[in-house]
Amino acid sequence: SEFLPKLLGKIRGEVTPGLTTKTIGRWLYLQDGRTFCVLWVKKHWFMVSLASDESFRDPKGLSHVVKGFFFPRGHERRFSLTMGDDLAYAMKLVAEGHRIAKSPGYPSAGRRPTR
């Protein structure tokens, strides 16, 4: 859909101009030196996984903590994103993931899919 290029353009413009992507299976890894966000591309929406720690700010409570698949255990948050959602707020959450993944004390990445 046209949503993915729009989303990637916003991330490049508002979060990091150094954005690179890598596709592994159904997952699109967003990187700026380190992976900070993984998109699971569905037919009409995305599951967004972000690097996280105790400093992650989500005042609206849109995201939730997960055990950790793409990022180390206890260091991952997720939320779903569709075309009609508040993209400006989603960019704030992606920026939080970027800030945390780039911080010097953030642990190295979690498990990675083999395919």
DSSP file (Angstrom, degrees, kcal/mol; ACC not computed):
  #  RESIDUE AA STRUCTURE BP1 BP2  ACC     N-H-->O    O-->H-N    N-H-->O    O-->H-N    TCO  KAPPA ALPHA  PHI   PSI    X-CA   Y-CA   Z-CA
    1    1 A S    >         0   0    0      0, 0.0     3,-0.5     0, 0.0    43,-0.0   0.000 360.0 360.0 360.0 169.9    0.0    0.0    0.0
    2    2 A E  T 3>  +     0   0    0      1,-0.2     4,-1.5     2,-0.2     5,-0.1   0.576 360.0  79.3 -76.5  -8.7    1.0    3.7   -0.2
    3    3 A F  H 3> S+     0   0    0      1,-0.2     4,-2.8     2,-0.2    -1,-0.2   0.891  85.7  56.5 -67.3 -40.2    1.0    3.8    3.6
    4    4 A L  H <> S+     0   0    0     -3,-0.5     4,-2.8     1,-0.2     5,-0.3   0.942 107.9  45.1 -61.9 -50.4    4.5    2.2    4.0
    5    5 A P  H  > S+     0   0    0      0, 0.0     4,-2.3     0, 0.0    -1,-0.2   0.895 114.8  50.3 -60.5 -36.5    6.4    4.7    1.8
    6    6 A K  H  X S+     0   0    0     -4,-1.5     4,-2.2     2,-0.2    -2,-0.2   0.930 112.0  47.4 -64.1 -45.4    4.6    7.5    3.6
    7    7 A L  H  X S+     0   0    0     -4,-2.8     4,-2.4     2,-0.2    -1,-0.2   0.927 112.9  47.6 -62.1 -47.0    5.5    6.1    7.0
    8    8 A L  H  X S+     0   0    0     -4,-2.8     4,-2.5     1,-0.2    -1,-0.2   0.882 110.6  53.0 -63.6 -38.0    9.1    5.5    6.1
    9    9 A G  H  X S+     0   0    0     -4,-2.3     4,-2.3    -5,-0.3    -1,-0.2   0.900 109.6  48.3 -62.4 -41.5    9.3    9.1    4.7
   10   10 A K  H  X S+     0   0    0     -4,-2.2     4,-3.2     2,-0.2     5,-0.4   0.911 111.9  49.0 -65.9 -42.2    8.0   10.5    8.0
   11   11 A I  H  X>S+     0   0    0     -4,-2.4     5,-2.4     1,-0.2     4,-2.2   0.924 112.9  48.0 -63.2 -43.2   10.4    8.4   10.0
   12   12 A R  H  <5S+     0   0    0     -4,-2.5    -2,-0.2     3,-0.2    -1,-0.2   0.892 119.5  39.4 -63.4 -39.5   13.3    9.6    7.7
   13   13 A G  H  <5S+     0   0    0     -4,-2.3    -2,-0.2    -5,-0.2    -1,-0.2   0.838 128.9  26.6 -80.4 -34.6   12.1   13.2    8.0
   14   14 A E  H  <5S+     0   0    0     -4,-3.2    -3,-0.2    -5,-0.2    -2,-0.2   0.682 131.7  24.9-106.5 -21.1   11.1   13.4   11.7
   15   15 A V  T  <5S-     0   0    0     -4,-2.2    -3,-0.2    -5,-0.4    -4,-0.1   0.818 126.4 -10.5-111.9 -54.7   13.2   10.8   13.5
   16   16 A T    > < -     0   0    0     -5,-2.4     3,-1.1     1,-0.1    -1,-0.2  -0.890  36.5-160.2-155.2 120.3   16.4   10.0   11.6
   17   17 A P  T 3  S+     0   0    0      0, 0.0    -5,-0.1     0, 0.0    -1,-0.1   0.695  95.2  68.7 -68.7 -16.5   17.7   11.0    8.1
   18   18 A G  T 3  S+     0   0    0     -3,-0.1    15,-0.2    -6,-0.1    -6,-0.1   0.183  72.8 147.1 -86.6  18.2   20.1    8.1    8.4
   19   19 A L    <   +     0   0    0     -3,-1.1     2,-0.3    13,-0.1    13,-0.2  -0.296  20.7 176.5 -60.2 130.5   17.3    5.5    8.2
   20   20 A T  E     -A   31   0A   0     11,-2.6    11,-3.1    -2,-0.0     2,-0.3  -0.932  13.0-149.7-126.1 157.9   18.1    2.2    6.5
   21   21 A T  E     -A   30   0A   0     -2,-0.3     2,-0.3     9,-0.2     9,-0.2  -0.926  11.0-172.0-128.8 153.8   15.8   -0.8    6.2
   22   22 A K  E     -A   29   0A   0      7,-1.8     7,-3.4    -2,-0.3     2,-0.5  -0.976  14.4-146.7-143.9 128.2   16.3   -4.5    6.0
   23   23 A T  E     +A   28   0A   0     -2,-0.3     2,-0.4     5,-0.2     5,-0.2  -0.847  18.5 173.9 -99.6 128.3   13.6   -7.1    5.2
   24   24 A I  E >   -A   27   0A   0      3,-2.6     3,-2.2    -2,-0.5     2,-0.2  -0.949  65.1 -51.8-130.9 111.3   13.8  -10.5    6.8
   25   25 A G  T 3  S-     0   0    0     90,-0.6     0, 0.0    -2,-0.4     0, 0.0  -0.434 122.8 -17.5  61.2-125.2   10.8  -12.7    6.2
   26   26 A R  T 3  S+     0   0    0     -2,-0.2    15,-1.3    -3,-0.1     2,-0.4   0.360 120.7  93.8 -91.7   4.3    7.6  -10.7    7.0
   27   27 A W  E <   -AB  24  40A   0     -3,-2.2    -3,-2.6    13,-0.2     2,-0.6  -0.807  58.1-156.2-108.3 139.3    9.6   -8.2    9.1
   28   28 A L  E     -AB  23  39A   0     11,-2.8    11,-2.7    -2,-0.4     2,-0.4  -0.945  15.8-152.0-112.3 111.2   11.0   -4.8    8.1
   29   29 A Y  E     -AB  22  38A   0     -7,-3.4    -7,-1.8    -2,-0.6     2,-0.5  -0.706   3.0-154.1 -85.7 127.8   13.9   -3.8   10.3
   30   30 A L  E     +AB  21  37A   0      7,-3.3     6,-2.3    -2,-0.4     7,-1.4  -0.910  23.8 178.9-103.6 125.7   14.4    0.0   10.7
   31   31 A Q  E     +AB  20  35A   0    -11,-3.1   -11,-2.6    -2,-0.5     4,-0.2  -0.906  36.9 177.8-132.3 152.4   17.9    0.9   11.5
   32   32 A D  S    S-     0   0    0      2,-2.0     2,-1.2    -2,-0.3   -13,-0.1  -0.576  96.4 -49.0-144.2  73.1   20.2    3.8   12.2
   33   33 A G  S    S+     0   0    0    -15,-0.2     2,-0.3    -2,-0.0    -2,-0.0  -0.414 142.6  40.7  84.1 -56.9   23.4    2.0   13.0
   34   34 A R  S    S-     0   0    0     -2,-1.2    -2,-2.0    64,-0.1     2,-0.3  -0.874  99.7 -99.7-117.1 152.7   21.3   -0.2   15.4
   35   35 A T  E     +B   31   0A   0     -2,-0.3    -4,-0.2    -4,-0.2     3,-0.1  -0.566  44.8 163.9 -68.8 130.3   17.8   -1.6   14.9
   36   36 A F  E     +     0   0A   0     -6,-2.3    15,-1.9     1,-0.4     2,-0.3   0.506  62.9  23.6-122.0 -14.1   15.3    0.7   16.8
   37   37 A C  E     -BC  30  50A   0     -7,-1.4    -7,-3.3    13,-0.2     2,-0.4  -0.989  56.4-162.2-154.1 142.1   12.0   -0.4   15.2
   38   38 A V  E     -BC  29  49A   0     11,-2.5    11,-2.8    -2,-0.3     2,-0.5  -0.997  11.1-155.8-128.2 128.7   10.6   -3.5   13.5
   39   39 A L  E     -BC  28  48A   0    -11,-2.7   -11,-2.8    -2,-0.4     2,-0.8  -0.896   6.1-155.7-103.5 128.3    7.4   -3.4   11.4
   40   40 A W  E     -BC  27  47A   0      7,-2.6     7,-1.8    -2,-0.5     2,-0.6  -0.908  24.4-142.9 -97.6 107.1    5.4   -6.5   10.8
   41   41 A V  E     + C   0  46A   0    -15,-1.3     5,-0.2    -2,-0.8     2,-0.1  -0.622  25.1 178.0 -81.9 114.3    3.7   -5.6    7.6
   42   42 A K        -     0   0    0      3,-2.4    -1,-0.0    -2,-0.6     0, 0.0  -0.411  45.5 -91.0-101.7-177.8    0.1   -6.9    7.5
   43   43 A K  S    S+     0   0    0      1,-0.2     3,-0.1    -2,-0.1    -2,-0.0   0.929 118.0   4.0 -64.5 -46.0   -2.5   -6.4    4.8
   44   44 A H  S    S+     0   0    0      1,-0.0    39,-0.5   -43,-0.0     2,-0.3   0.259 131.4  25.4-125.0  11.2   -4.1   -3.2    6.2
   45   45 A W  E     - D   0  82A   0     37,-0.1    -3,-2.4    38,-0.1     2,-0.4  -0.959  65.7-120.8-161.4 174.0   -1.9   -2.4    9.2
   46   46 A F  E     -CD  41  81A   0     35,-2.6    35,-2.6    -2,-0.3     2,-0.6  -0.959  10.3-141.5-125.0 144.2    1.4   -2.7   10.9
   47   47 A M  E     -CD  40  80A   0     -7,-1.8    -7,-2.6    -2,-0.4     2,-0.6  -0.951  28.6-154.1 -97.2 123.0    2.5   -4.2   14.2
   48   48 A V  E     -CD  39  79A   0     31,-3.3    31,-1.8    -2,-0.6     2,-0.4  -0.887  11.4-169.9-106.4 120.5    5.2   -1.9   15.4
   49   49 A S  E     -CD  38  78A   0    -11,-2.8   -11,-2.5    -2,-0.6     2,-0.3  -0.926  11.9-171.1-109.1 134.2    7.9   -3.2   17.8
   50   50 A L  E     -CD  37  77A   0     27,-3.0    27,-1.8    -2,-0.4   -13,-0.2  -0.919  30.2-105.9-127.7 148.5   10.2   -0.7   19.4
   51   51 A A  E     + D   0  76A   0    -15,-1.9     2,-0.3    -2,-0.3    25,-0.2  -0.484  52.8 176.8 -62.6 141.6   13.4   -0.7   21.5
   52   52 A S        +     0   0    0     23,-1.8     2,-0.3    -2,-0.1    45,-0.0  -0.977  23.1 166.6-149.1 157.2   12.4    0.2   25.0
   53   53 A D    >   -     0   0    0     -2,-0.3     3,-1.8    53,-0.1    22,-0.1  -0.863  60.8 -71.6-152.8-169.2   13.6    0.7   28.6
   54   54 A E  T 3  S+     0   0    0      1,-0.3    21,-0.0    -2,-0.3    -2,-0.0   0.671 126.6  61.0 -68.1 -14.3   12.2    2.3   31.8
   55   55 A S  T 3  S+     0   0    0      2,-0.1    -1,-0.3    41,-0.1     2,-0.1   0.499  73.0 126.6 -88.8  -2.5   12.6    5.8   30.3
   56   56 A F    <   -     0   0    0     -3,-1.8     2,-0.6     1,-0.1    -4,-0.1  -0.336  50.8-148.0 -59.5 128.6   10.2    5.1   27.4
   57   57 A R        +     0   0    0     35,-0.1    39,-0.1    36,-0.1    -1,-0.1  -0.897  34.7 151.4-107.4 121.1    7.5    7.8   27.3
   58   58 A D    >   +     0   0    0     -2,-0.6     3,-1.8     1,-0.1     5,-0.1  -0.607  10.7 175.0-143.3  75.6    4.0    6.9   26.1
   59   59 A P  T 3  S+     0   0    0      0, 0.0    -1,-0.1     0, 0.0    -2,-0.0   0.777  81.1  52.5 -59.5 -27.7    1.6    9.3   27.9
   60   60 A K  T 3  S-     0   0    0     29,-0.1    29,-0.0     1,-0.0    -2,-0.0   0.582 104.6-129.5 -84.6  -9.3   -1.4    8.0   25.9
   61   61 A G    <   +     0   0    0     -3,-1.8    -3,-0.0     1,-0.1    -4,-0.0   0.825  60.1 141.8  67.4  31.1   -0.7    4.4   26.8
   62   62 A L        +     0   0    0     17,-0.0    18,-0.3     2,-0.0     2,-0.2   0.847  56.4  59.0 -73.1 -35.0   -0.9    3.2   23.2
   63   63 A S        -     0   0    0     16,-0.1     2,-0.3    -5,-0.1    16,-0.2  -0.513  68.2-155.0 -95.5 163.0    2.0    0.8   23.4
   64   64 A H  E     -E   78   0A   0     14,-2.2    14,-2.5    -2,-0.2     2,-0.2  -0.980  23.6-106.4-136.6 151.1    2.4   -2.3   25.7
   65   65 A V  E     -E   77   0A   0     -2,-0.3     2,-0.3    12,-0.2    12,-0.2  -0.518  35.3-168.3 -74.1 138.5    5.5   -4.1   27.0
   66   66 A V  E     -E   76   0A   0     10,-2.2    10,-0.5    -2,-0.2     8,-0.5  -0.873  35.4-106.8-123.6 162.0    6.2   -7.5   25.5
   67   67 A K        -     0   0    0     -2,-0.3     7,-1.5     6,-0.1     8,-0.3   0.851  69.8 -95.9 -56.6 -37.1    8.6  -10.2   26.6
   68   68 A G        +     0   0    0      5,-0.2     5,-0.2     6,-0.1    -1,-0.1   0.231  57.5 157.9 120.5 116.0   11.0   -9.5   23.8
   69   69 A F  S    S+     0   0    0      3,-0.1    42,-0.3    41,-0.1     4,-0.1   0.560  88.8  26.0-125.3 -54.3   11.5  -11.0   20.4
   70   70 A F  S    S+     0   0    0     40,-0.1    40,-1.1     2,-0.1   -35,-0.1   0.718 130.7  36.3 -85.0 -23.0   13.2   -8.4   18.3
   71   71 A F  S    S-     0   0    0     38,-0.2    40,-0.3     1,-0.1     3,-0.1  -0.817 105.7 -71.2-126.0 164.2   14.8   -6.7   21.3
   72   72 A P    >   -     0   0    0      0, 0.0     3,-2.5     0, 0.0    -3,-0.1  -0.132  69.0 -76.3 -57.4 152.6   16.3   -8.0   24.6
   73   73 A R  T 3  S+     0   0    0      1,-0.3    -5,-0.2    -5,-0.2    -6,-0.1  -0.207 121.0  12.7 -50.7 129.5   13.8   -9.4   27.2
   74   74 A G  T 3  S+     0   0    0     -7,-1.5    -1,-0.3    -8,-0.5    -6,-0.1   0.498 109.8  89.1  80.7   3.4   12.1   -6.5   29.0
   75   75 A H    <   +     0   0    0     -3,-2.5   -23,-1.8    -8,-0.3     2,-0.4  -0.148  67.9  86.0-125.3  37.6   13.3   -4.0   26.4
   76   76 A E  E     -DE  51  66A   0    -10,-0.5   -10,-2.2   -25,-0.2     2,-0.3  -0.999  45.3-177.0-142.8 137.9   10.5   -4.1   23.8
   77   77 A R  E     -DE  50  65A   0    -27,-1.8   -27,-3.0    -2,-0.4     2,-0.3  -0.944  11.0-162.6-127.8 152.8    7.2   -2.3   23.4
   78   78 A R  E     +DE  49  64A   0    -14,-2.5   -14,-2.2    -2,-0.3     2,-0.3  -0.959  14.4 166.0-135.7 153.6    4.5   -2.8   20.7
   79   79 A F  E     -D   48   0A   0    -31,-1.8   -31,-3.3    -2,-0.3     2,-0.3  -0.965  32.3-116.7-154.4 158.8    1.5   -1.1   19.2
   80   80 A S  E     -D   47   0A   0     -2,-0.3     2,-0.4   -18,-0.3   -33,-0.2  -0.730  26.0-162.2 -98.1 151.6   -0.6   -1.5   16.1
   81   81 A L  E     +D   46   0A   0    -35,-2.6   -35,-2.6    -2,-0.3     2,-0.3  -0.992   9.7 177.7-138.5 125.7   -0.8    1.2   13.4
   82   82 A T  E >   -D   45   0A   0     -2,-0.4     3,-1.7   -37,-0.2   -37,-0.1  -0.774  46.2 -98.1-120.1 170.3   -3.3    1.7   10.7
   83   83 A M  T 3  S+     0   0    0    -39,-0.5     4,-0.2     1,-0.3   -38,-0.1   0.823 120.8  51.0 -58.1 -35.4   -3.7    4.4    8.1
   84   84 A G  T 3  S+     0   0    0      2,-0.1    -1,-0.3     3,-0.0     3,-0.0   0.503  89.4 107.3 -84.0  -2.9   -6.3    6.3   10.1
   85   85 A D  S <  S-     0   0    0     -3,-1.7     2,-1.4     1,-0.1     3,-0.1  -0.169  90.1 -83.1 -73.2 168.4   -4.3    6.4   13.3
   86   86 A D     >  -     0   0    0      1,-0.2     4,-2.1     2,-0.1     3,-0.1  -0.579  47.0-177.3 -73.1  93.5   -2.6    9.4   14.9
   87   87 A L  H  > S+     0   0    0     -2,-1.4     4,-2.2     1,-0.2    -1,-0.2   0.830  77.4  59.3 -67.3 -32.6    0.6    9.3   12.8
   88   88 A A  H  > S+     0   0    0      2,-0.2     4,-1.3     1,-0.2    -1,-0.2   0.918 109.3  43.8 -62.8 -42.1    2.1   12.3   14.7
   89   89 A Y  H  > S+     0   0    0      2,-0.2     4,-1.8     1,-0.2    -2,-0.2   0.899 110.5  55.1 -69.8 -39.0    1.8   10.4   18.0
   90   90 A A  H  X S+     0   0    0     -4,-2.1     4,-2.5     1,-0.2    -2,-0.2   0.885 104.7  54.5 -58.9 -38.4    3.1    7.2   16.4
   91   91 A M  H  X S+     0   0    0     -4,-2.2     4,-2.5     1,-0.2    -1,-0.2   0.862 104.2  54.7 -64.4 -35.0    6.2    9.2   15.3
   92   92 A K  H  X S+     0   0    0     -4,-1.3     4,-1.8     2,-0.2    -1,-0.2   0.911 109.7  46.7 -63.1 -41.0    6.8   10.3   18.9
   93   93 A L  H  X S+     0   0    0     -4,-1.8     4,-2.2     2,-0.2    -2,-0.2   0.916 112.1  49.5 -67.1 -42.5    6.8    6.6   20.0
   94   94 A V  H  X S+     0   0    0     -4,-2.5     4,-2.3     1,-0.2    -2,-0.2   0.895 109.5  52.8 -62.4 -39.2    9.1    5.6   17.1
   95   95 A A  H  X S+     0   0    0     -4,-2.5     4,-2.8     2,-0.2    -1,-0.2   0.875 106.4  53.3 -63.8 -36.6   11.4    8.5   18.1
   96   96 A E  H  X S+     0   0    0     -4,-1.8     4,-2.5     2,-0.2    -2,-0.2   0.938 109.1  48.7 -61.5 -46.4   11.4    7.1   21.7
   97   97 A G  H  X S+     0   0    0     -4,-2.2     4,-2.6     1,-0.2    -2,-0.2   0.895 112.4  48.9 -59.6 -40.6   12.5    3.7   20.3
   98   98 A H  H  X S+     0   0    0     -4,-2.3     4,-1.9     2,-0.2    -2,-0.2   0.938 110.7  49.6 -64.5 -47.6   15.3    5.4   18.3
   99   99 A R  H  X S+     0   0    0     -4,-2.8     4,-0.6     1,-0.2    -2,-0.2   0.914 114.9  44.4 -57.1 -45.1   16.5    7.5   21.3
  100  100 A I  H >< S+     0   0    0     -4,-2.5     3,-1.0   -49,-0.2     6,-0.2   0.921 111.5  50.8 -70.4 -44.5   16.7    4.4   23.5
  101  101 A A  H 3< S+     0   0    0     -4,-2.6    -1,-0.2     1,-0.3    -2,-0.2   0.833 111.9  49.3 -63.2 -31.0   18.3    2.1   20.9
  102  102 A K  H 3< S+     0   0    0     -4,-1.9    -1,-0.3    -5,-0.2    -2,-0.2   0.583  85.5 109.6 -84.7  -9.7   21.0    4.7   20.3
  103  103 A S  S X< S-     0   0    0     -3,-1.0     3,-1.8    -4,-0.6    -3,-0.0  -0.428  77.1-123.3 -69.4 143.0   21.8    5.2   24.0
  104  104 A P  T 3  S+     0   0    0      0, 0.0    -1,-0.1     0, 0.0    -4,-0.0   0.792 106.7  51.1 -59.0 -32.0   25.2    3.8   25.0
  105  105 A G  T 3  S+     0   0    0     -5,-0.0    -2,-0.1     2,-0.0    -4,-0.1   0.448  78.7 119.7 -88.5   2.2   23.9    1.6   27.7
  106  106 A Y    <   -     0   0    0     -3,-1.8     3,-0.1    -6,-0.2   -53,-0.1  -0.484  67.7-116.7 -71.7 133.1   21.2   -0.2   25.6
  107  107 A P        -     0   0    0      0, 0.0     3,-0.1     0, 0.0    -1,-0.1  -0.200  36.5 -90.6 -65.1 159.2   21.8   -3.9   25.4
  108  108 A S        -     0   0    0      1,-0.1   -74,-0.0   -37,-0.1    -7,-0.0  -0.184  62.1 -68.3 -66.5 165.6   22.5   -5.6   22.1
  109  109 A A        -     0   0    0    -38,-0.1   -38,-0.2    -3,-0.1    -1,-0.1  -0.006  48.3-126.3 -58.3 156.5   19.6   -6.9   20.0
  110  110 A G        -     0   0    0    -40,-1.1   -40,-0.1     1,-0.3    -1,-0.1   0.240  58.4 -30.6 -81.1-152.6   17.5   -9.9   20.9
  111  111 A R        -     0   0    0    -42,-0.3    -1,-0.3   -40,-0.3   -42,-0.0  -0.312  59.2-152.1 -65.6 148.6   16.7  -13.0   18.9
  112  112 A R        -     0   0    0     -3,-0.1   -42,-0.1    -2,-0.0    -1,-0.0  -0.961  22.7-106.7-121.7 143.1   16.6  -12.6   15.2
  113  113 A P        -     0   0    0      0, 0.0   -88,-0.0     0, 0.0   -43,-0.0  -0.350  21.5-140.1 -63.8 149.0   14.6  -14.8   12.8
  114  114 A T              0   0    0      1,-0.2   -89,-0.1   -90,-0.0    -2,-0.0   0.647 360.0 360.0 -87.6 -15.1   16.7  -17.2   10.9
  115  115 A R              0   0    0    -91,-0.1   -90,-0.6     0, 0.0    -1,-0.2   0.453 360.0 360.0 -98.7 360.0   14.8  -16.8    7.6
